[in-house]
Amino acid sequence: MRRTFWLISLLFIGTSSAKALETVPYVDLNQYLGTWYEIASFPMFFQRGCVATKATYIAREDGRIDVLNECRKESFNGPLKQAKGIARVEDPKTNAKLKVKFFLFWGDYWIIDLDSEYQYAVVSEPRQKYLWILSRRPILDEKTYLSILERLKDKGFDLSKLKLTPQPLP
């Protein structure tokens, strides 16, 4: 009985409807640096009640990247919530696979879609548990957003988990 349970468990663990996730071929980190606004995400526990979410990436002298995530709690005038982290490149050939550390834990940060002009980016991780659609502006035009959603669907993402992030008008 026990052996059957483990065999069935292994079958389910090894089976996934998600396709193998690929990153973009190359990221120019100097162009990627700066502020990005969250357009939509698979909300994480640490983002509960967040609006006006943005991330700022700043190069460090040691080759790593300082990360500052910010949001307002409950409303655009709500209290500011910040989390400071650090990122390091895991794949120097593409610069598209990074590890980001907040507090004590390192997590995957894979850039899986990126505008040629670095005006939007999509970030996830190999198991597709996390997803962020980012833009240089607080609002992304509908045509671009729908195009991103189509590509995410083709990659096997469950878009029913995707939530728009309220952003103040510029």
N, C-alpha and C positions, 0 to 999 in steps of 0.2 A: 504494500500500500504506500509506504513512505517513498519507495523508489519510483513508483508511478507518479506521485506528486512532483518529485524533483524533475523527472523527465518532461512532464507537462509544463512545469515552470520554465525549464530551459527552452522549450519550444516557443513559449510566449515571449520570453526575454529576447530570443534571437530573431523574432519576427516583428517587423515594424512596417507600417504603411508609409513611413517617411522615406524619401529617397536619400541617398548619401549626399550630404550637404557639401557644396563646393563654394569656395570663396571667389572673389574677383581675382583676375590674373595679377594685378599689381596696384598698390596704393602708394602715392607720393605723400609721405607723412607730413611734409611741410605744408602741402595743400590741405591735408586733412585737419591739421591743428586749428584751433579756434573754437567758436561757439556753435553748437548744434541744438535745435529745438526738437523736442519729441512731438511727433505728429500722431503716432499711435504706437501701442505696445501690447504685449501679453503682460498685463500688470503683475508685478511682483509684490510680495508682502510688504516690502519696504517702501512701496509707492502708494500705499493706501491713502486715499484722501488728497493725493497730489494733483495740482493743476499748474499750468505754466512751467512745465518741467523742461530743463535744459541741461546740457553737459558742455563743459569747457575743457579743452585739451591744450596743455602748454608743454613745450619741449623743455627738457632738463639738460644740463651740461653732461650728465652721465649717460645720455642716450635714451633714457627712459622718458615717460610722459606723465606729468601731473594731471590728475583728473579731478574736476570739481563738478559734482552733480548737485543741482538745485531745483527746488520746487516750492510752491506756496501751498499751505495746507488749507483745504476746503474751499478757498476763494482766491481770486487774484490779489486781494488785499490781506489775505491770511498770513500767518507767521511763516517766515522763511525757514526752510529745512535744507541743510547742506550735508553732503557726504564727500569727504576728500579721499582720494585713492591714488594709486600709481599703476601705470601700465608698462609692459615690456613687450617687445616684438618677439614672437615665437618662431616666425618663419621669415628670416631676412631676405629670402629670394623674392617674396611677394609683398611683404609687410601687411598682409591681409589677415594674418592670424596673430592675435595678441592675447596676453593674459592680463587681467586687471585685478588688482587687490584692493579690497575695502576691508578694514579691520584686519583680521588674520587670514582671510581666505582668498586664494587666487581663483579666478573664473575665466572661462574662455570668452573671447570677444572676437568673433569672426565677422569680417566685412564681406557680406554676400551679394551686395548690389551697391553700385556707386555710380553716380552721374559723372559723365566725362568732365564736367565743369565743377565738380565737387559741390553741387547745390543740394543734393540729397544722398543719403546713405541708408543702407539697411544692415542691421547687426543682429547676429544670432549666435548659436553655438551648435556643436555637432548633433546633439539630440533634439534640437529644435524646441527645447523647453522655454527658451527666452527669445524674444523678438522685439526689436525697436526700429521704427521707421523715423528717420531723422531728417531735418531740413535746416538750411542756413537761415531760413525765415520762419516765423511762427506759423505761417500758413503755407500749405502746399497746394498747388492748383489741382483741380479734380482729375483732369486728364492724366497727369503724372501719377497721382495717387492710385488711380484705377489700373494704370499700366504696371505699377509696382505690385499691386494685389494679384494681377494675373500671373506675374513671374513667381510670386510666392506660392500661389496655388500649384503651379507647374513643379515647384520644388517639393511639394507634399505638405505644406504647412496647413494646419487646421485654423482657418481664418475666423471660425466662430469664436475663438478666444481673443481676437484682436479688438482692442478698445481705443477709440479716439481720445486724444489728450486735449482737454480744453486749453487754449492759448489766448491771451489777450490780443486784440487787434493791434497791428503795428501803429 
